[in-house]
Amino acid sequence: MARRPRSERPERTRHPRVLTMGNSPTGTSETVDDEEEEQEPSVHPNQTEVEDHDTSEGETTVAPPNDGGGAGGAGAAAGAAAGAGAAPVPTGGETEAPDEDEPEEESEVPEPYESPDPSDSPEPPEDCEHPDDSTDEEEDEEQEQKEAEITVHTDPWDATGWGNEPDLRRLQKIFGGNLTVEYNPLPPRTIDEWDSTIEMPTVDDLDLPESTTESYRALIAAQRQGLAREYLRRLRIAALSDGRDIEDEYILIELAEETGLDTDQLRADMANIDVPEPSGEMPRIEAMIGDLPHSWVGNIESGRIFARMVGENVQPEPTGRSIPQFVMEYEPVATTEVAETFELDRNQAVAELRQSENTVPRDPGVEAFWVTV
């Protein structure tokens, strides 16, 4: 290729070049003038693009791709001569040798989106109220605890019901306020036979009444004064244990007075009570244990009812009542009731009752019933 005369070439600004070790014969850096012929701008080995620089007035030099043909040879020669030299800068600029140790900026590549980690979430302020899970669990446990209610459908002549009293007393001592025992008077009935095998005190030869109408009237009248349970107990002891005729109004009034009832009011109420027709309804026990109904006819066992109540989440709540306190609440109290309620045999129960200064036999010399003094 013919070279143009120097006078026809456009003026160019000369820049010193820096030769690094390896390109200088002496192994040191030296500065030389640019060669007279036009050369393509050198490109750093790690640089993929050369910015345009204004080297003359109104003229821009752009570096072509350094990837082939004869231009590759010229580019290689220029690279050897320039080493790690800087690219041309505009006229009037300062020449500065690049820092080979400084890496070029790389374009940022967006990272793939990741869902936020819950553990990295900002924590709420300290004064923010947090729900107390333990409190909720305690409330749930309290709500799950249930109660039981036992209803005894009976009358004073119900010998089986009289025999179930020790078991009911024991359950009441174990479950305390979680168990309620109520008594519902049976309508008048005719009694043909009775259970003489119960462990509670009974007479050997019981004279059964033709009808229970009068004792029914008296018991309903006592309900109106709030002493039906206490009066029922007095009537049972008189009829079943002492062999007295509780269908006699005189005896009914006498026992009412011992119970603490207003006898005048009792007489007035008895005269105004409507007596239902006999229905053949028999004594029984019905219970609502938790949310489930239960029913028993005949003798019951406190152990089985206990297991059922605990199974329905009715929790024991022992009353802690002592033997003298127990006697005071239910007197007269049978020795059998004390033994069953406090898990003693009969001899142990008698010994405990004798040792108490507040309890004595109801009948001197007969340790069947106990009262307080």
Stockholm file with secondary structure:
# STOCKHOLM 1.0

chainA/1-373         MARRPRSERPERTRHPRVLTMGNSPTGTSETVDDEEEEQEPSVHPNQTEVEDHDTSEGETTVAPPNDGGGAGGAGAAAGAAAGAGAAPVPTGGETEAPDEDEPEEESEVPEPYESPDPSDSPEPPEDCEHPDDSTDEEEDEEQEQKEAEITVHTDPWDATGWGNEPDLRRLQKIFGGNLTVEYNPLPPRTIDEWDSTIEMPTVDDLDLPESTTESYRALIAAQRQGLAREYLRRLRIAALSDGRDIEDEYILIELAEETGLDTDQLRADMANIDVPEPSGEMPRIEAMIGDLPHSWVGNIESGRIFARMVGENVQPEPTGRSIPQFVMEYEPVATTEVAETFELDRNQAVAELRQSENTVPRDPGVEAFWVTV
#=GR chainA/1-373 SS CCCCCGGGSCCCCCCCEECCBTTBTTSSCCEECCCSSCCCCCCCTTCSCCCCEEEETTEEECCCCCSSHHHHHHHHHHHHHHTTCCCCCCTTCCCCCCCTTSCCCCCCCCCCCCCCCGGGSCCCCTTSCCCCHHHHHHHHHHHHCCCEEEEEEECTTCHHHHHTHHHHHHHHHHHGGGEEEEEEECCCCCCCCCCCCCSSCCCSSCCCCSCCHHHHHHHHHHHHTTCHHHHHHHHHIIIIISCCCTTSHHHHHHHHHHHTCCHHHHHHHHHTCCCCCCCCCCCEEEEEETTEEEEECSCCCHHHHHHHHHHTTCCCCCCCCCHHHHHHHHCSEEHHHHHHHTTCCHHHHHHHHHHCTTEEEEETTEEEEEEEC
#=GC SS_cons         CCCCCGGGSCCCCCCCEECCBTTBTTSSCCEECCCSSCCCCCCCTTCSCCCCEEEETTEEECCCCCSSHHHHHHHHHHHHHHTTCCCCCCTTCCCCCCCTTSCCCCCCCCCCCCCCCGGGSCCCCTTSCCCCHHHHHHHHHHHHCCCEEEEEEECTTCHHHHHTHHHHHHHHHHHGGGEEEEEEECCCCCCCCCCCCCSSCCCSSCCCCSCCHHHHHHHHHHHHTTCHHHHHHHHHIIIIISCCCTTSHHHHHHHHHHHTCCHHHHHHHHHTCCCCCCCCCCCEEEEEETTEEEEECSCCCHHHHHHHHHHTTCCCCCCCCCHHHHHHHHCSEEHHHHHHHTTCCHHHHHHHHHHCTTEEEEETTEEEEEEEC
//
